[in-house]
Each structure stands twice: as C-alpha cells, then as structure tokens.
Amino acid sequence: MSKLSDTWVIIPIKGVGEPKRRLANVLNLQQRIRLQLLMAQHVLSELYYVENLDTVMVVSENYEYKEQLCKRSEIFYHYNEETTIGINRVLTKAAQLAQKQGATTIAIILADLPLLCANEVDQFIHNHVIRCDRPRVTLVSNRDGTGTNCLAFSPPFNLPYVFGHNSFDHYSDLAQKAGIEICSLDLPSLKFDVDEPNDLMFYFRSTGVDLKKEVFDGQLVME
C-alpha cells in the first residue's frame, strides 16, 4: 500500500455531528464516537494486509481523524461539511483526486464493518480488477440487501455515486440502463455493519472482547 498506483480504496467516515443515531437509545454520544473510531481502525488495519490494493484514502470532515486513523500510508482527504452537500458529492471529489493521481479502479468501503477481514476484501477487489478490461461495477450489499457496503468502479466514473436509501437497487438499475457489467458478491464479513442495537449485540458476541471495560470505560448503557 505504500505506492500510488491504479487501485484505490476510499473509506468515508463521518467526523462531526451525531454518528450512529439509531444507537442513541443504548449508547451515549461519546460511546458512539468511540465505537465509530474502533470500527474504522479495524477496517484500516485489515486493509493493510490486502494484496490487491495500492492506496487507501480516508475521507472525513474531522481533521483530528487524520492523526487517529492514518497511521501507516493512508492518504487523508479533509472536506468542509458546510460547503459540501452530502456524502455522494464528497465521494465524487475524493475519487476525482484519486483519478488525478493515477487511480483506474476505485472501491468505496464503509467504515462501520467491524468484522471485515482482509482475505474477503482481497476477493472483492481481485474479482473486480481481473475482469475490468471493460466498464464494470462490483457490489457487496448489507445483510438485508438494500444498502451498499462495498462498491468498486472501473473506470472510476462510469456511474454516479448514489449512496443512501436502497442504494443497492439504485446502483443495479443505473448499471443496467448504462449497459455496464455488474457483479454482486456475497462476502459475509463485508455485509455486516452496525446500525441497530441488535447489530451491536451481535458484534459484542462475535468479538469476545470486554468492550465495556476496554472501549466504553464502564459507561455502556445496554446492561
């Protein structure tokens, strides 16, 4: 990952406001911020071992995350939320920067995938780039099949970014209308995100880590 080359992964992470609002009834604000950082750190640590990847870009409006998240060779793209409308415009600007520096394939991987493993990211990227001699889109949905947790474009702008409600169907429809080859992969560690309290409980059980003590300083509301 130390060189700038053709395959980039962009990791967007919200930096201000209230992250993970659907967890607000079980975690306070500081706990949700810490949870968000913990998941992002896990994603980045796993990406370090992905072979089919050249460059990682972290995208956030919180400049403090550069110090907290970019520990190795990651590039940090800082944006001002007041002058930028929505995550899709932010990702478009970040992808334009990546393309100017040589990216021919861009993958978006969300930061809230706490069970993500390097070998499945390798499968995701390898499956995409080995067939990208023509315009191509590769998707990994969330568990209910409505959202998009991972997305790869070759070339970087063969479709617009449409993250949001029912984004998986939106990407599929756009690709079909444009005559672009589309591939959907079933990779369990990339499909699991944390949005609801049940997701959080599954995460706790899966990790086997005393998160109450090590992450939330004994302030966990869920007990």
C-alpha positions in Angstrom: 0.0 0.0 0.0 3.0 2.3 0.1 2.9 3.3 -3.6 0.4 5.3 -5.6 -1.0 3.0 -8.3 -4.2 2.1 -10.0 -6.4 0.5 -7.3 -7.6 2.8 -4.6 -9.9 2.2 -1.7 -11.8 5.2 -0.2 -13.1 5.0 3.3 -15.6 7.7 4.3 -16.1 8.3 8.0 -18.4 10.9 9.5 -16.5 13.2 11.8 -18.9 15.7 13.2 -22.5 15.7 14.4 -24.0 12.6 15.9 -22.8 9.3 14.4 -24.9 6.2 14.6 -28.1 7.9 15.7 -30.0 4.6 15.6 -27.9 3.5 18.6 -28.7 6.6 20.6 -31.1 4.8 22.9 -28.4 2.3 24.0 -25.1 4.3 23.7 -24.4 7.9 24.6 -22.7 10.3 22.1 -19.1 9.6 23.3 -19.7 5.9 23.2 -20.9 6.1 19.6 -18.0 8.2 18.6 -15.6 5.7 20.2 -17.5 2.8 18.5 -17.2 4.6 15.1 -13.4 5.0 15.6 -13.0 1.5 16.7 -14.7 0.1 13.6 -12.8 2.4 11.3 -9.5 1.4 12.9 -10.3 -2.2 12.4 -11.2 -1.7 8.7 -7.9 0.1 8.1 -5.8 -2.4 10.0 -7.3 -5.2 7.8 -6.8 -3.3 4.6 -3.1 -3.1 5.3 -2.8 -6.8 4.5 -4.8 -6.7 1.3 -2.6 -7.7 -1.6 -4.7 -6.4 -4.5 -4.7 -2.8 -3.2 -2.3 0.1 -3.8 -3.6 3.1 -1.9 -6.1 3.9 0.9 -7.8 7.2 1.3 -9.7 8.2 4.5 -12.3 10.8 3.9 -13.7 12.9 6.8 -14.7 16.4 7.7 -13.0 15.9 11.1 -9.3 16.7 10.7 -8.5 15.1 14.1 -9.2 11.7 12.4 -6.0 12.1 10.4 -4.0 11.6 13.5 -6.3 8.9 14.9 -6.8 6.8 11.8 -3.9 7.4 9.3 -1.1 5.6 11.0 0.7 4.0 8.0 0.5 5.1 4.4 -3.1 6.2 4.2 -4.0 9.5 2.4 -6.3 11.8 4.3 -8.9 13.8 2.4 -10.4 16.5 4.6 -13.5 18.3 3.5 -15.7 21.1 4.9 -19.2 19.8 5.5 -20.6 23.4 5.4 -19.6 23.7 1.7 -20.2 20.1 0.6 -23.7 18.7 0.0 -23.9 15.0 1.0 -21.7 12.0 1.0 -22.1 11.4 -2.7 -20.7 14.7 -3.7 -17.8 14.2 -1.2 -17.0 10.8 -2.6 -17.1 12.3 -6.1 -14.5 14.9 -5.2 -12.3 12.3 -3.4 -12.5 10.0 -6.4 -11.6 12.8 -8.8 -8.4 13.4 -6.7 -7.6 9.7 -6.7 -8.1 9.6 -10.5 -5.7 12.6 -11.0 -3.1 10.6 -9.1 -3.4 7.5 -11.3 -6.4 5.5 -10.0 -8.1 3.4 -12.6 -10.2 1.4 -10.2 -11.8 2.9 -7.1 -13.5 1.0 -4.4 -15.6 2.5 -1.6 -15.7 0.5 1.6 -17.7 1.8 4.5 -16.0 2.3 7.9 -18.6 0.6 10.0 -17.7 -3.0 9.1 -16.2 -4.3 12.4 -15.9 -8.0 11.2 -14.3 -7.1 7.9 -11.4 -9.4 7.0 -8.5 -8.9 4.6 -9.0 -12.1 2.6 -12.6 -11.1 1.7 -11.5 -7.6 0.7 -8.9 -9.4 -1.5 -11.6 -11.5 -3.1 -13.8 -8.4 -3.7 -11.0 -6.4 -5.4 -9.5 -9.4 -7.3 -12.9 -10.4 -8.6 -13.4 -6.9 -9.9 -10.0 -6.0 -11.4 -9.4 -9.3 -13.1 -12.3 -8.6 -15.4 -12.2 -4.8 -15.7 -10.9 -4.6 -19.3 -14.4 -3.1 -19.9 -16.6 -0.8 -17.7 -17.6 -2.8 -14.7 -19.3 -2.3 -11.2 -18.9 -4.7 -8.3 -21.2 -4.5 -5.3 -21.5 -6.0 -1.8 -24.8 -5.3 -0.1 -25.6 -5.1 3.6 -27.3 -8.1 5.2 -30.9 -7.1 4.2 -29.8 -6.4 0.6 -30.9 -2.8 0.4 -27.8 -0.8 1.3 -24.3 -1.0 -0.3 -21.4 -1.7 2.0 -18.7 -2.0 -0.7 -18.6 -0.7 -4.3 -15.9 -0.9 -7.0 -15.9 1.1 -10.2 -13.7 0.7 -13.3 -13.3 3.3 -14.7 -13.8 5.5 -11.6 -16.7 7.5 -13.0 -18.7 5.0 -15.1 -21.7 5.7 -12.7 -22.6 8.4 -10.2 -22.3 7.8 -6.5 -25.8 7.2 -5.1 -25.2 6.0 -1.5 -28.3 6.3 0.6 -31.7 4.6 0.9 -32.0 1.5 -1.3 -28.6 2.3 -2.9 -28.0 -1.3 -3.9 -31.1 -1.3 -6.2 -30.2 2.2 -7.5 -26.7 1.1 -8.5 -28.0 -2.1 -10.1 -30.6 -0.1 -12.1 -28.1 2.6 -13.2 -25.6 -0.1 -14.4 -28.3 -2.0 -16.3 -29.5 1.2 -18.0 -26.0 2.2 -19.0 -25.2 -1.3 -20.3 -22.4 -1.7 -17.7 -21.5 -5.2 -16.4 -22.4 -5.6 -12.8 -21.4 -8.2 -10.3 -22.8 -8.8 -6.8 -20.7 -10.7 -4.3 -21.8 -12.5 -1.1 -18.9 -11.9 1.3 -20.2 -12.2 4.9 -17.6 -10.1 6.7 -18.3 -7.2 4.3 -22.1 -7.5 4.6 -22.1 -7.0 8.4 -22.4 -3.4 9.5 -23.5 -1.9 12.8 -26.6 0.3 12.6 -29.1 -1.1 15.1 -28.8 -2.3 18.7 -29.2 -5.9 17.6 -26.2 -5.4 15.3 -24.2 -4.1 18.2 -25.0 -7.1 20.4 -24.0 -9.5 17.7 -20.7 -7.6 17.3 -20.1 -7.9 21.0 -20.7 -11.6 21.0 -18.6 -12.2 17.9 -15.5 -10.3 19.1 -15.4 -11.8 22.6 -13.8 -8.6 23.8 -14.7 -6.9 27.0 -15.8 -3.7 25.2 -17.5 -2.3 28.3 -14.1 -2.1 30.0 -11.7 -1.5 27.1 -13.8 0.7 24.9 -16.5 2.4 26.8 -14.8 2.9 30.2 -17.6 1.1 32.1 -20.2 3.5 30.7 -22.1 1.0 28.5 -25.9 1.8 28.7 -27.1 -1.5 27.3 -26.8 -3.5 30.5 
